[in-house]
Amino acid sequence: MTRPYVPWLLLAVALALAAVYLFPLYWMYITSLKSGSEIFANPPTFWPREADPSVYGAVWSRRTMSTFLWNSTLIAAGVTAITVIFGTGCAYVLARYRNVWVDVGLFAILMLQVLPASVMVTPLFVAFNQFGLLNYPRTAVVLAAAAKAMPFFVVLVRATFMTVPRELEEAALVDGNSRMGAFFSIVLPLARNGILVCAILTFMSSFGEYIYSKSIIQDPSLQPASVGLSGFLGPNSTDWNSIMAYSAIYVTPILAVFVLLQRRIVSGLTSGALK
Amino acid sequence: MTAQIELKNIEKHYGSFHALKNVSLTIDKGSFVALVGPSGCGKSTLLRSIAGLETISSGELSIAGKTMTGVPPRHRDIAMVFQSYALYPHMTVEENLTYSLRLHGVGKAEAKAKAAEVAQTTGLGQLLPRYPRQLSGGQRQRVAMGRAIIRNPKAFLFDEPLSNLDAALRVQMRKEIRALHDRLGATSVYVTHDQIEAMTMADWVVVMRDGIIEQQGRPLDLYDHPVNRFVAGFIGSPAMNFIEGKIASDGRAVNLVGGERIPLARQAEPNQPVVAGLRPEHMKLATGTPTFHFPVGNVESTGSATYLTSADGHLQLVQSERSTVSVGDRVGVEIDPALIHLFDPQSGKRI
């Protein structure tokens, strides 16, 4: 194969893979707009014959989606706040110091990443029960999910901190700043993009958190949208356009946020620091 | 002269690595001191210790009469120019320059005026609103310098500031840094691995190797009277030639292995083995009776000078006249006996 064809081939593969991932999204949106009979039509239609958006309003009020989404937002915000505040400090230390304890810490953090939520949920449930945390189920979920989100955040933000040259901090120290001041005025602004990206990813993944919420939160008025959706789905469910409308309402805000912040994610700020 | 920076018996260990071994050094107020040596000799560690970026394991360090052991960098009132310049990429040139002023509580208007003044001195006038990534290497270098001079520190520390520049710019910046030093009447400590920078810029050169100070002194004293073979080989370019031999029985000459003899200007202890040090620029192609001969292995001409290298690569000779010598010739060489250095072959010490 000659060289110019390789990029085209790779592009085609990439597009095909993207289509595999994006098709369900497309299907979700069009199904939500179809009527009940059209959904089951064979051959299926790829564009709704008569788009009917009224299902959105109906689902919103019938399924008390405002409560569910509020709970999801609350949980995701809590998880993100805890992860960003503690994870950033942790990542910085792991990026700047090199000794045996740092290596042990890094190893422990990677180990945490390996443990799946479905394994951890039972011991966590028992422990939270002992501490009386189950009386505050959303707080309990935030703690559990933050612990789950932390390793991923720490590892990625650590890599970001490692791209900030140490000499910049030293220059700030010599210029008259304290360790703390140098961190906040030099290192943090330069690592801002990386931290922001990781925070967004953390927010988005905990917005969809399911396992801990499902197990720990019994009261429907405190459950997040992910658990609310599962209550909607049953072995005999046929109300597909409502389910798809629910999903669309759930997913669209996250998608919008991602699209809006994408530029941020791409832009690089550190260039020109050295040489 | 009063001492601006004083180091007494400084020791530095990194785990089992002994980076600085009993280093004592006095840096006078207003002087330009170069720390020079091969990489890994401890010169940068010493500089960073003065800045407070490294803690010293033991010893005493004082700046302007105040003991600085354990004092954080921000309370030492020193400025440093880093090899990578370490400009803050998220700040404009002006913000970079005024960063330290803002930290020290200087008012906005005053800081702005100061920045404009420094920009004038360093030739950065039009560049104040730019970001470091929009500057060329030389301009970044100037910003780094400007950031150091803006607040009148007790000492300037330079950590190989010119090594990222191309050769022509390096020569120019060398002069500018020295001129700036003289104008400000500052005390400067300059780390470099380039002995030419050290020789041309400094009033006082400190040659280091393996964590110890091998020799310190005025540049030409180091050139004329190196205390050992290492300093002799390190100072001067091209490097000094070393020839093994033995002092003749009358003590007035060095007998070379090949049977030739190089006369000495002074009496040396007879019959001891020595290493004779001959600077390439002191050796001349003989017009009268040659002192010794070597076969030419390589001839390089730069126009202003001709470099002859012996066939075994151990000897080099520089002459400013054009030469008709070609590869394979056996040339006769003469040298002023007063310019010959003798070293002990074992210890390397000057005899």
Interface residues (C-beta under 8 A of the other chain):
Chain A: P165 E167 L168 E170 A171 A172 L173 V174 D175 G176 N177 S178 G181 I186 P189 L190 L269 T270 S271 G272 A273 L274 K275
Chain B: A51 G52 L53 P72 P73 R74 R76 I78 A79 M80 F82 S84 Y85 A86 L87 Y88 P89 H90 Y99 S100 L103 H104 Y131 P132 R133 Q134 L135 G137 R140 R147 L157 N164
